[in-house]
Amino acid sequence: MTSTTNEGVASKKVPSEGPTHIKRASTEKLREVFLKYASQQKDGKLYMTGDDFVRGYLGLFPETGFNEESVKILAGIADTSKDGLISFAEFQAFEGLLCTPDALYKTAFQLFDTQGNGTVDYNNFVDVIQKTTLYAKLPLKLDGSFMERYFGKTKQRAINYAEFSQFLHDFHEEYAMEAFHSKDPTGSGYISPLDFKDIMVKVKKHLLTAEVKDNLVAITEGKKVSYPYFMAFNSLLNNMELIKRIYLNATNGNRIQPITKDELLHSAQIMSQITPLEVDILFQMVGVIHQTGRIVYTDLSNIAPEHYAKHMTHRLAEIKAVSSPDDRGFLIQILESAYRFTLGSIAGAAGATAVYPIDLVKTRMQNQRTGSFIGEVAYRNSWDCFKKVIRHEGVLGLYRGLVPQLVGVAPEKAIKLTVNDLVRDKIGDKGVVPIYGEILAGACAGGSQVIFTNPLEIVKIRLQVAGEIAGGSKVRAWSVVKELGLFGLYKGARACLLRDVPFSAIYFPAYAHTKTMFQDEDGYNHPLSLLAAGAIAGVPAASLVTPADVIKTRLQVVARSGQTTYTGVLDATRKIMKEEGPRAFWKGTAARVCRSSPQFGVTLVTYELLQRLFVVDFGGNRPTGSDVKKVKTMEPTVFKINSDHIGGYQAAVPIVNGIETKFGLSLPRFATATITKAPEKAS
């Protein structure tokens, strides 16, 4: 993918945003939001109805013909008094609950605590579970020995929150076992591949990514599925986050190192109780999907179940351009390049504006000649140059030539980022790009920009040095263009290539690997880690190509009377070495590093943040680190983004969605999705 798509060595972890990091909203702001949605008045006080809270505020079930029973159940999560109305105190209390580390389990508990007494009894649980789409698809016998172990033989025992969290986990395993037995009436210990797929889609759908779901029959190789295989398959999907840690332990944190089954099994035996059968199934699964004998970290990410915290990523827009990668045609690829080009232009302009004064100082220092009969130098060092520009030309003098710079740098960075993305996409395999591919992509990116940017670069430089001539006439961009002519605008192009090709070949691989060093365990990058990675990668790239930059500057700046003139790259190299010595090739290195490092840091962090805010799925690869979790093809609860979701309520909809994607407890959305009459509850 982009400069951003490689996996590397994981070291220092940067915590990602999630429910445990949410700061509580103030009482005043919460009250303001509450009063905005509360519609019921009682005893002189305003209350939210279930419809106000679930449909109006949370934005769930926006369709007409929605399932009223589902809305009532979800409203009961916040309505702890169970009187059908939500007071401000209850609204605020639920906001606090959403900020706790175990908010997902607590919310699920309150979903079943229909009496509001802090416990869940058998009848409470049966009441809710019989209304879920899970039960509608595959009704389960709810009065067996499993229920007796938790609620007692007479079903009179109530369980508290801590016990319920374990019960909910065990209940899903029991549901899967019962489903297996229902498909194996003779007790043979085997079910058919189609029955296996039917159970997984109905009972364990929340654990299936699109790739796993589409290959469930292929994974079995057409053979009957035994009970041990079935349980190991489910255990594997439940423990994918642990498998990721086992992989990283086996590779010492390297995310692109392919490992064999034996290597993963050895690491698993050291770290956990993952069984050899589960490891066999993992490699069988990856082999069917990707047909390789080894696995890398991205294989695990592609088959790992979705985590509800993914929805904590705030997005201003999210568009799905294609329904599946198979629909990714030539036109879609052009649109994707245009999308990247637009974001790259904005990011490039932001980075250039941030460091333009440093760029001006760098240019004047590099153009300063020594060794000729002109004599005394104008600036002793970069700081002296900075002060003199402000003294003689004012603060605005630091921004001479900014307009052509923005006109040039926006497409320059856009071209560079887009071409780098494009080449990496073509070379990479499942988002993993070999080091030679990273270097080649960077070199292509650097070379492609010269054709467009060289004319703008030469105009910018001549405007930057124009202020050095005291009393000279004002130099304008158009006059420089007319003076140089078409071919003159490409003066120094070879030097530009000499500078930009190695710069990009060094910078983009360095950025990709540095960025992965700052990723958290989910592969997510905090914006500050992106800024740091961009700045760090710019240091070696900018400093090592300074000699080429000096030659380019000398070729592009018009020599004043008495100064040495140059006819080309080799001529400039010989004359600079003869007249000024080897140190002249490193003039402005500090200013160049101080300009390029933060500029590319700002550019890349802006580029990636824009991709997070304006998400367009073109069916290709997404930059790693851009999401808390990779987006999977799921069917989560439909919801809308609401700016009134403040404090803990930022996590409300993702957590309600997480109850579905983690526990499989989805409620019917429409009134037509009625549940058939269930077995009688225990008295």
N, C-alpha and C positions, 0 to 999 in steps of 0.2 A: 504494500500500500504506500502510504506516503513516507516522507521522511519520518513518519511517526509509526510505521507499522512493524518494526522489528522487535523481537523479544531478545532479551539479553540476560545479564547477570543481576539477580535480585539481591540487594543488600539492605541499605537503610530504607525503612518503610515509612511512608507518609500516610497518616490516618485519613480515611475517606469520610465524606459526609454521610451520616446515617442517622437513624432514629435516636441512637444513644448520644448524639452530638447536638441535638436540637435544643436551642435556648427557649425557655418558656416565655410566652407573651405576657405583657403587662395586663393587669386587671382592667385598666381603662380601655385598652385596645380591644380586649376580649368582649367587654361589655358593649362597646360600640358595634362590633360585629354581630353579637348576639341580638341586640335590639333591631338590627337591620333585617334579620330573618324571622324573628319571633312574631307570630301572628295571633296567638291565643291570649286573651286576657282573662285572669281569674283572681278574684279578691284584690283587685287593684294592681296586680303584677302581670308582666308579660311572660309568656312561655312559648317554647317551640313545640309544635306538634311533630309527630314522627315524620310526616311528609315534609315539614319545614326543614328538619334536620337532614334527612337522608337524601331527598330529592332536591330541595332548594339549596341547602348549604353545601353538602358533600357532592352534589351533582350526580349521584347514582340513580339508576333507573329513570333516565330522562324520557324514555319512550312513552307514548300513549298506550293504554292497555297494560300498564305495568302490573306486576304481582303485588297486591297490597299486603299479603301475608309476609312476603319477603321484606318489604319496607318496615313492617311492624317489628319483625325479629331484629333487624339491624338497628332500628331506633332504640330497642331495648338495651343495647350495649351501653348507651349513655344514660338512659332512663333508669337509674338505679332504684328509684322509688316505685317503679312499675305502675304508675298511675296514668300512663299514656301521654304525659307531658314532660318536657325537659326544662327544668329551671335553669337560671343562670349558674347557680351553685353546681348543678350536675354538669352543665356545659363546661365550666371551668375545671371541675374535677377530672373529666375525661381528657381535657387538654393536658393536664399534668400526667395522667397515666400514659399518654402517648409519648412522653419524653423519657420514660423509663427504659432501661436496657432490655427488659423482657416484655415490651409493649405488645408484641405479636401474640404471645401466649396469654397475656392478661386480657387482651381484647377477645380472643377466642373463648376464654373462660366466661367472660361477661355475656357472650353470645348465648351460652347454655345456662347461665345462672338466671333463669327467667323469673324466679321469685325475688331476686335481689337480696338474698340472705347470706351471701358469701360462700355458698356450697352448691354443688350440683348433685341432684339425686337421679335415680333411674328414670322416673317419669319426665323430669326436665330434659334429660339427654334424648330420650326417645321422641319427645315432642318435636325437638328441633331437627334431629337427624332424619326423621321421616319426611321432612319438608325439603330436604336437599335434593339436588339433581342426581347425586351419587346414589341415593336410595331408590330414586325413581328408575334408574338404569339397571340396578342390580339389588333388589330387596334382600336384606340379610336377616337371618333369624336372630332376634334380639333378646331371646330369653334362655340362651345356652349357658354353658359352664363358664365361659369367659366373663359374661356379665355378672355372674354370681361371685366370681373372684374379686371383683371391684365393689359391687353394690350389695353383696351378701346373698345368701340363699333365698331370703324372702324379699330381696330387692328394696329393703328399707334403709340401707346405709347410704349416707350422703358423703361425698368426697370433697375435700378442700382444693384450693388452687394448686398447691404443689403436687398433690396426688393426681389431679386432673391433667396436668401437663404430661405426666407419664402415661396416664390412661389414654389420652388422645393419640400418642405415638403408638402404643400397643394395639389400639383399636384398629388402626389402619392395617397393621400386620395381620390381625385376626380377620379383617374383612378380606384381605387378599387370600388367606388360607381357605376361608369359607368359599370364596369364588372358585378356587382351584378344585375343591371337593365337589362343588356343584357341577363342574364340567367333567368330573371323573366318577360317575355314579357307581361303577363296578369296583372302585377301589384299586385300580391297577397301578396307581402311582404315576400315571402318564396322562397328558392331555395333548391334543393335536396342536400344530402350529397356529391354526386359525383360532382355536379356542384361547390359546395363549395371547394372541393379539387382541382378541375381544376383551379379555380380562384387563389387560394393561390399558387399553383405551378407555374402558369404563371406570375402572377402580383406581388406576395409577396414572391417569392422564396428566396430572400436575407434575409428574416426574419426567415426562417425555418431551424432548425437543423435537422439532420437525424431522431432523435427520434420523433420530432413533425411531420415531413413530413410523416413518415411511419404510423402515428396514426391519421391522419386528419379525416378519416371517423369514426374511433372508438370513437374519442372524441365527435362526435355528437350523439353517441349512436343510429345511424340509423334514427334519427328524422330529419325532415326538419329544415333548418337553417333560422332563421328570420333575418331581416335586422339589428335590434339592436344587436343581438348576433354576427353577422358578423362584425359590426363596433367595438364592444367591444373586440372581438378576436384580431383584428388588432391593436387596441389601446394598448392592453396588451403586445403584442410582441414588439411594439414600445417603451414601457416604462419598459422593464425588468430591466434596471439599476436602475430605481427609485424603483421598487419592491424590489430589493436587499436591498436598504437603508431602506425601510419600514420594511423588515424582521429584519435587524440588530437593528433597533430601538425597535422592539417588544421583541427582545432577549437580549437587552443591550450589543450587540456586540458579543454574543456567536454564533458561526457558526455551532454548532452541536446540538443545542437545537431544537427538533421538536416543531412546533407550530400548533395550530388549525386554522380553518377558521375564527372563531370569534376573536382570538387574532390578526391575520393579519389584519382583517377588522377594528378592533379598532385602530390599529397603522396607518392604511391607512387614516382613517378619521381625525386623528390628524395631519398628515404630508402633505397630498395631496388630489387631487380630484379623486383618483382611485375609481371607482364605485363598488358597491356590485356585479354587474353582472361580472365585470372583475375578481374579487376575486373568484366568483363561477367557472368561466372558468379555472382559474389557478389551483384550486384544482381538477377540473374535468380532466384537462390535466395531472397533476402529478399522479392522481389516475389511469388513463388509462395506463400510462407508467410504474409506479412503484407500483401501487395498495396498497397505504397506505393512511390512513386518515389524515396524517399530512405531513408537508413539512419541509425540512432542506435546508440549504444554497446551498448544492451541487445540489439539485433538480432545483434550479433557474439557477445555472451555466450551467446545462445540457440542458436547453431549451432556454437560452438567445441567441439571434443572435450573430454571430461572429463579433468581432471588428477588423477593419483593422490594428490597432496598434499591433496585435499579430504578424504580419509579420515583426515587427521591431526586433524580437529576432534573433540574428545572429547564424546560425548553420553551422557547417562544413559538416555535413552529415544528411540526413533525409531519413529513409528507412521505408517502410510500409510492415511488414512481413506478415500480413494477410489483406484481403480485408474488413473483418468485424469480430466482436467479436465471431460470430457463428463459424468461422473457426479456433478458438483457440483450437487446439488439444494438446495431450500430448507432442508431439515433440516440438511444439511451446513454451510450458511452460518450457521445458528443455532449449531451446535456450534462453529464457528470463532470466532464472537463470544464464546461462553461460555469458550472456551480463552483468548482474548485478555483477557477480563475477569478471569479467575482470575490470570493472570500479571501483569496490571496492578494488581490488588489487592495482591499480594505486593510488587511493586515500589514502589507508593505508600506502603505501610506502612514499608518500609525507608528510603525517602527522607525521610518525615516524622519518623521517630524520630531520624535523624541530625542534623536541624537544628532540632528542636523548641525548645531553649533560646533560639535566635536569634529564633524566631517569637514567643515569649513577650515578649522584650524589645521587639520591634517593636510588638506590640500595646499594651504599656504606654506606650511613647513616643508612639504615635499618639493615645492616649486622654488624654494629658496636656494640660490646657487652660491657655491663657494669655489674658490680656486680661479675664478676669472678676474679680469681687471676692474670689474664693477666695484669691488671693494667690500665695504662694511655690510654685514648682514643686517636685515631689518628686524629679525626676531631672534632672541637668545635661545628660547625654548618654547614649548607649546603653551605654557602658562603665560609667558610674556606676550606671545602672539594673541592670546585670548584677551588679555587686558588692553592691548593696543587697539584691537578691533573695536572694543566697547568705547575706548577713549576718543578715537578719531571718527568712528562711523556710527556710534550709538548701538544700542541693543539690537535694533533691527538689522544692523550690519552683520550680525551673526547668522541671519537668515537670507543673505544674498543668494539668489539662485534657487530658493526653495520651490518656487512654482514649477520650473522645468524639472526639478528633482522629483517632485511628487508626480508629475506627468510621466516621468520615466520610471521611477522606482515602483509605482503601483503595478504596472504591467510587468516590470522586471521580476519582482518577487512572485507575481502571479504566474508568469511563464515558468520560472524556476521551480516553484512548488508543484505546478500542474504537470510539467514534464517529469519531474522526479517521481510523482505519484504514478504517472502512466507507465513509466519504465519498470518501476517496482511491481506494479500490478501484473505486467507481462512476464516478468522473471520469477516472481514469487510463487510459492506453492502453499496454498492454504494460509496465506498471510505471512509465511516465513520466507525471508529473502536471504540468500547466502551473501557472504561478505563481498565477493566479487561483484554480485548484482547490486549491492548498495553503492559501491564505488562507481560502477558503470552508470547507474541511475543519476548519481550526483554529478558526474562528469558531463553527461548529456544535458542535464539541467543547466549547468554553468555555460556550456557552449551555446545552447539555444537562445539564451537571453542577449548575447552580444549583438546579434543582428538588429534587434529592436532598440537596445539601450545605448549602444555606442554613440549615436548622434546626440542623444539627450545628455549623455555623460560629458561630451566635449563642450556642449553649450553651458552646462552647469559649471564646469571648471573655469571657463573663461569669465563667467560672471562672478565667480567666487574671488578670482585674483584681480578683478577690475578695480576694486577699492584700494588696492595697493598704490595705484598711480595718483598721486596728489594732484588735484586740479584738473584731472582728465575729464573728458566728456563722458556723460552717462552712457554705459553700454547696455543695450537691450538684446534680448534673446533673438529677435527676428533679424537684427543687423548682423549678429554672429552667424546665423544660418546663411544669409545672403553672401557674406564674405567668404565662407568656407566652401559653399557649393555642395553638391551631392556627394562627390568622392571625398571631399575634405571632411565631411561629417564622419567618415569612417577611418580617419587618421588615428593610428594607434589601435586599430581593431585586433591586430595580431597580439599586441601586448595585452589587450583585454582578454583575449582567449587564454593567453599565458597565465593570466591572473585568475580568471573566473572558473576555468575548468578544474584546476587543482583545488581551488577554494571549496567549490561545491562537492568535489570528490572526497575531500577531507571532512567537510562540515556535516553533511547529512548522515553519513554512517556514525560519526562521533555523537551527533545529537540523538539518533535512534538508540544507541547503546547507553548513553548517559541517562536518557529518559527512563529506560527500563530499570536502571539502578535505583530510581526514586519511586518506582511503582509500589503500591501496596500488594497484599497477597491476592487481591482480585484483579490485579493488572490495571488499577486506576491511578491516574496522576492528578494530584492537587495542582491548581494553577501555579502556585509558587514553585512547585517542582518542575513544571514545564519551563517557567522563566529561568530557573537556575540551570536546567539542562541546555537551553538555548544559548545562554551566556557562556557556560563552560565550554561548549563545543566550538564557540567562536574564537576562543583564545588561540589554539594551535592553527586553526584554519586561517585566521587573519594574519597572524605573525609570520607564518611560513611563506606566504605569497607576497609579502611586502616588497621585495626587490622588483617583482613584475609590476606592482602598483606604482612604484617610483618611476620606472621606465615609461609606463603608460601616461602618467601625469606629465612627464617631460615632453613626450611626443605630442600631447594634445594641447598644451599651453603654448601660446605664441611667444617666441623669444623676443625680449626687448633689445634695444640697441646695445651691442657689445656682448650679449650673452651667447653662449654656445648653441648652435642649432644642430638638430639631429635628423637624419634621413630615414632611419628605421630602427628596429629593435636591436640588431647587432651593432649598428653604429652608435646608438645611445649607450649600449652596455660598455663598449670600448672607451668612449670619451668620458663617461662618468667615472670609470675605474681609473683612467689616466689622470684626470684633472682633480678628482675629489677623493679617490681611494675607495676601498670596499665598504667603509662605514656609511658612505652616502646611500648605498642601496637599502639601508635600514632606517633611513630618515622617516620620522613620523610613525614608527612602529607602535610606540605607546599610544599615540592618538588614534591610530588605525584600530588597534585592539580595543581601546576604550570606546570607539565608535561602533565597530562591527559586532562585538560581543553583546552589548545591550540591545543594539538594533535588531539582531536576529533573535535575541531572547524575547523582545517585545513582539516582533513579527510572528514568531512561531506560537507563542502563548495566545496571541490574538486569533491566529488562524485556527487553532484547535478549539478555543472557547467558542468561536463562531460556529464551528461544526457541531458543538454540543448544543448550542442555542437554536440553531436552524438545521434540524436533522432532516436530510433527504435521503431516503433509501433507494439507491439505484441498482440494487441487487449485487453490488460488488463488495469489497472489503471495507470495513470501518477502521479508522485509526485506533490502535490499541491505546488504552488509557483514557479514551474519550468518554466511556461509560463506566458506571460502577460494575455493571455486568453486561455482557453481550446480549443484545436484544434477541429473544427467541420467538419462534412462531407459536404463540399461545393464544388462548381465548380468554383474556382477563376481563374482569368486570369493566364495563364501559363507564368512563368518567370524563369530566371536563376540568380543565385547569381553572382555579379560582384564586384571585389575588387576596381574597379574604381568609384563605387558609394560612393563618399566622401561628407562630409558636409551634406547639405540638401538633396542631391540625395540618401542618405540612405533611405529616406522616399518616394522617387519617385514611385517605383513600388508598395509598400504597399498602397500608397494613390490612385494610379490608380486602384488598386484592390479594395480599399475601396469605390470608386465611384460605383462600381458594387455591393459590399456586403451591403452597407448602403442605396444607392439610387436605386439599381436595374437597373442601366443604363449600361448594358453590350453591347459591340459592336460585330458584327459577326467576327469570326476569319478567316473564309475561304471565298474565292471568290465565292464558290458555294452557300454560305448562302445569296443569294440575296433577296432583299425585294421587294415584289409585289408593283406595282405602287400605290402610295398613293393619297388621295384626293388632289385636287388643293389647293394651298396656297392662302391666301388672297392677293389681288393685292395691 
